[in-house]
């Protein structure tokens, strides 16, 4: 090569190298999973196609929904194993005067005679979610209809977090754990969404069944240590019926219980989390989610713990906080 030409060729390369070295290193933006709880419960009726569509349109990372089975063995969306009188009206438009029949005592056709598109006026539920916009005529949807809606939306990045509402304290209200897990996995496979779903439950027996039936499926181990719901029983010496044989007194921490159980995620009631627990869980390979966080100041508090995701009834407010923090979702 001509020496002059060679020098001219090397100069741009040398300058490019100096230029690249001089550029500041920009840290990668942190991504925090933003899960719309029961769709977007603070804005639209929970676990309905209308509420889920709103969450999709807002742009949540993950749709969090609850699943039970009808009398004819169809998976449907409902947080409650019995119809909730605060959100359920009969065919004449009247709110139920007491807790309704078990969902698994009604066929899908019977379930569709009920309207779940409005909150009972004067109820605590209505006071808590005063911004919820009613959608009269909303029905308890089949899971199959929800999965079809997610696919039709066309965003391949949207994920599903599906809670199986089984309980060891009332086994007659839901299918046995193995059957329940199998029904859900089959539905996800039928719609080609198995790789976009994580499965969660307070009843760890069901999550163990998921792991046996489809190893590698993300399993989210839910915990609460509240007066009305304590599935860990950390303060008691006897085993919890919820935790599939993984006892707190043996493992000495919730993250170690979940790691021993083979879970991929720990989802905790947000007020029970602290930075040390989050670090311990993540050091064991777990992702940590905080539920259910609705006030911006509380969202900032849990984000300061470096959680991997937040479950919220108000994804609209969460998005403002995420943007304020420079977070991705």
Secondary structure, DSSP 8 states (H G I E B T S, - for coil): --HHHHHHHHHHHHHHHHHHHHS-------B-EEEEETTTTTTB-TTSHHHHHHHHHHT-SEEEEEEEE-TTS-EEE-SSSB--TTT-B-TTS-B-SS---BGGGS-HHHHTTSB-SS--TTSHHHHHTTT-B--TT----BHHHHHHHHHHH--TT-EEEEEE---TT-GGGS--HHHHHHHHHHHHHHTT-GGGEEEEES-HHHHHHHHHHSTT-EEEEEE-B-SS-BSS-TTSSS--TTTTT--HHHHSSHHHHHHHHT-SEEEEEGGG--HHHHHHHHHTT-EEEEE---SHHHHHHHHTTT-SEEEES-HHHHHHHHHHHT-B-
